[in-house]
Amino acid sequence: MFLEIVTPEAILFSSEVDSISVPGIDGEFQMLNNHAPIVSMLKGGTINIHVHSQQHLKLEELSSKLTPHAGDSKILRLEIISGTLELNDNRAIILAD
């Protein structure tokens, strides 16, 4: 699935991913390829971006706010204050603060 994370200042992430875990207002949930369409509010917490590998990512071009997970090199993390998620046709857009 394709993921784009946008803040008022910049596009923080834009790439193909395997899955996304987000802090929904009713609890954390994960989305995989071919997930049903969804729109959700996000609360403060951590977005976990699961990539097949980081080889195709240019980490120096990604926001310094994205950090690799200490225990798994296939997970990138982003702390947010709040946000909105829309997923439709394997394309997810997160508007984050």
N, C-alpha and C positions, 0 to 999 in steps of 0.2 A: 504494500500500500504506500501511497505517497503522503508525506507529512510536511506541513509547513507551519512553523511557529512564528507568529508576528507579535511585536510589541509596538507601542506608539513611537518608539525610537528607531526600530530596525526589524528586518527579517532575521531571526536568530537561527533558524534551521530550515532547510528545504532539501529533502532527499527521500529516496525510497527507504522503507523500514520494514522489519518483520512484524513488530507489534508495538503498541503504546500502552503504558499504564498511567492513569491520571487520577488525581484526587477529586472525585465528584462530590457534590454537596451532600449526597447520601452515602458516601463511602467510596473507596478506591475501586476502579474497574479497569479491565484490560480489553483492548480491541485487537483482533487479528484480521488478516486478509478476508474479504468477503463478509465482514460484519454487517449487520443490518444498519440502515441509516439511523443516525442518532444526532440529537442536539442536546447539549448538557452544559449547565453552569459548573464551574470548577471553583473549589475553595483553595485556600493556601495550602501548599504542600509541595511534593516532588513529582515531576513528570519523569517517568523512566522510558527512554527510547531504546528499543531493542533492535539492533542492526545486525545483519548477517556477519559483517566484518567492518572494521573501520578503514580498510584499505582504500575504498572508493571515496571516503570523506577526506576533505582537506581541512584537518583540524585547526590549522592556523588561520583559516578563513572563517571558521565558526566563531560565534560569540564566546567571549571568555566566561560567560555565565553558564555555558554548558561544560560539565565536568565528567570525565570517565568514572564509572563505578569502580571503587577500590578492589572489589572481588571478582569482577567480570568485565573483560575488555569489550564485550559486545553490548554493553549498556552505557548510554549517556544519560546524565541526570540534569534536570533544570528545576530550580526552586522558583515557585511563583507565589504571588500574593492572592491572586484570583484570576478568573478567566472564563472564556466560553469556548466550547468545542463543537465543531460540526463535522460529521463524517458521512459521506455519501459517495457511492461508486468507487470505493477504495481510495478516496482522497480525503484526508483529514486536515482541517485548518484549526489551529488553536490561536485565539486572540488572548494574549496574556499580559498581566500587569506584573 
